[in-house]
């Protein structure tokens, strides 16, 4: 996610009834613990609305959703979106909100990634750990579980998210993060983001493992550029092929001209001024998947904004304020098939952890998280997290949904804060794979702690 300094810093409940008249496909619906709100009284739902809800399982392209007719389409919303329309919290839909629904656009996954799925997925096995967690063995690339099923169906879906296709190199030249308080005052900063996959690569002409990077899976580098007082501050995150190994983090301090390691105990520390934690990075989820239990809730269709044009000027221009919702000029909404899972820490790792549970809506086609409802350690609803992705052309591959470029919006309903990441704003380039200028191809510079010491030289 567009993380930056200010950004670096992602039932085991029986949830079948998710806010109002939400319908989870392939499950029987009914009241359950953890539902955000109660169903609207029958007196508030017209017979026409009820007929529409039961007679249709899709939204015709050209339909426009507003605050006047949203209940017609409530079953196609993640429960947090429905809560924003309901207006029960500080953050709520603007009166003039308008969401035009367009056709569903499916970008095929890259052929090499699918070939790796076919070749290697049959050898992937789940390993049960002594603490109750899960790990996997035999993974070499592609989707580890192309047809997730029981046992451990929810965890398999989460593993697919972790290993979803992302170009092996993604450079965001103008990553903007903006932070809004309860008085709607905001501040923004900007930086450069460099993502690199170092193992299990499937892109043409790229080694499966980058030489010299054995044991590392994925790195995320951020360097601040604006405002001036944050210039040269930088962070590096390193995820490993051994899923049980904690993520490493390093921070470069310009005043000292050197980096220092970040504490592994700071996983719940918020970024400066933002509403995210390191657990929310990498497009909504960057937590250790061997330390969690995952309940499969069901399958559903939800509205999400994809294949849109990012606002050229960034926040707050072309945002529907005060919520900060995308305006119609961004593009059309799609009805996406998703898995719904509930993720929580195992008891051994839950003490002191920020989130009691994380309800995730994961796209069934490319396994990116589209929406999340985050609960605090007392199981109280805390934040809504939405990820809206434009598609980007990867050279030699074609359009890809997950290039780690998106608008990510986080609404903290307890503290009345909000955070908006645009990676990048519309007029600034994102480089994928060989599009990246030569300096960004330097593996040591952007994937190792010693590379941080090259800043300011």
C-alpha positions, 0 to 999 in steps of 0.5 A, a space after each residue: 500500500 502507499 505506505 511511506 514513513 507515515 505509512 510504514 510504521 494490513 467467525 472464528 465467529 459464525 458470521 453468515 448475516 453481514 449487515 442488513 440484508 447482505 446475502 452470502 452465496 452458498 450459505 444460509 443467511 441469518 443473524 450472527 455475532 459480529 454483524 455490523 448492524 441490524 437489518 432495516 425494518 420491513 417498513 423501511 424496505 418497499 415491496 419493489 425493493 424486496 422483489 428486486 432483491 430476491 428476483 435478481 442476482 446481478 446489477 445491469 450495467 448502466 445502473 446508478 446507485 445513490 443514497 435514494 436507491 442503495 437498499 435495492 443493491 445492499 446485498 451486493 455491498 460489503 457490510 462496511 459499505 452498507 454501513 456508510 450508506 446507512 449513516 450510523 457512524 461519523 463517516 457516512 456517504 455524501 448525499 450526492 454520492 453516485 456509483 455507476 455500474 459497468 460491465 465486469 472486466 476480467 484480465 486473465 492472469 499471466 500465462 507463466 503464472 498459470 503454468 506454474 500453478 498447473 506445474 507446482 500446485 499439486 505438490 503444495 501441502 499444508 503443515 500443521 504447526 505445534 502452536 495451532 498455526 499452519 504452514 505450507 511446503 512444496 510451493 514453487 510459484 503460481 497459485 498454491 491452492 487453485 481450488 481451495 476446499 476443506 479442510 482449512 479452506 479459509 487459510 488456503 484462500 489467505 495463502 492464495 492472497 499472499 502469493 497472488 500475482 504481482 509483477 516482479 518489479 513495481 515502481 511508484 514514482 509519486 505515492 501520496 498519503 493524506 490524513 484527515 481528522 475529525 474536523 476534516 483538516 488534512 495533511 499529505 506527504 509524498 514518496 517513492 515506492 519500490 516493490 520487488 519480488 525476489 523468489 517464486 518469480 514467473 515473469 518471462 526472462 526473470 530468474 525464479 529467485 533473484 541471485 543473492 536474494 535467496 531466502 527472501 520473498 518480497 521487499 517494499 521500499 519507501 523514500 520520502 520526497 515531500 514535504 521537505 522535512 520528510 525528505 530522505 527518510 526511508 523504510 524497507 520491509 523484507 518478507 521471507 520464503 520461510 513463512 514462520 520468519 517474522 518480517 524485518 523492517 529498517 528505517 533510514 534516519 537522515 540526521 544520523 546518515 544511517 539506518 536502524 532496525 525496527 522492532 518486531 513488536 511494533 507491528 501494531 504501531 500506527 504510521 505517523 498521522 495515518 490510520 494504518 499499521 504495518 499489518 495493513 500494508 501490501 494492499 491491505 494485508 501484510 501479517 504473518 499467515 502462520 500465526 492466524 486462524 481463518 474461518 471461511 464465511 462464504 462466497 458473495 458478489 460485491 461492488 468494487 471500483 476497478 479499471 478506473 482512472 486515478 485522480 490526476 491531482 490527488 486528494 482532495 481533488 475529485 473526491 466526494 467529500 467529506 467521506 472521500 469517496 470516489 466521484 463518478 469521474 473515476 470510472 464505473 463500478 464492477 460486480 466482483 465475485 469474492 470469498 469472505 473470510 475472517 482472520 484472527 490471531 491464534 491465542 499465543 499471538 493475540 496478546 497485545 495485538 491490535 485487531 481482534 478480527 479482520 473480515 476480508 473480501 477477496 477477489 476470486 479471480 486475482 486474489 486481491 483484497 477488495 474490502 476489509 472490516 477491522 475489529 479491535 481487540 475487544 471485538 468492536 468495529 474499528 475501521 473500514 478498509 477499501 482497495 480500488 485498483 486501476 489496471 496497468 499494462 505489464 510489458 509482455 504480459 498485458 493488463 494486470 489487476 494487482 500492480 500494487 497501484 491503487 486508491 486505498 481508503 481507511 475510515 477509522 469510525 472509533 476515532 473519526 479519522 481517515 487515511 487515503 493512499 493514491 499510488 500514484 496520482 494520475 499524472 505520475 508514472 508507475 513502472 512495471 518490470 523492464 519499464 523501470 529506469 536502470 537505477 531502480 533495477 539495482 537489487 542491492 540499493 532497493 532490497 537490502 538494509 545496506 542500500 538504505 545507507 546509499 541515500 544522500 550520497 
